[in-house]
Amino acid sequence: VDHDKQEATVYVLGDDEKTAAPIKADKVLLSIVDPKFEVELAPMPLDGEADGSASRFAGKHESLGKVQEFDGTISGEIDGTPYTGDFKEEPPAK
């Protein structure tokens, strides 16, 4: 989350949790628990990602400007199959 820009960016990674894993999805939905709101994240392909695939998704919402560690659910549909996963933002390492 970039609080100054009121923007969230999500990266889809492979099994090694390091390598970008592009998916074909029109959007990813970020649902925040407190305060409750949703942000639709659009595909933002990295260099070299083609054929309508992306491993990076981003979106803006004014509530992301609040400085806090957000938690909630990320969901999307890939090839007709719905996927969801919970997350909890951690404070930046110092």
Salt bridges, closest charged atoms under 4 A:
GLU40 OE1 - LYS27 NZ 3.60
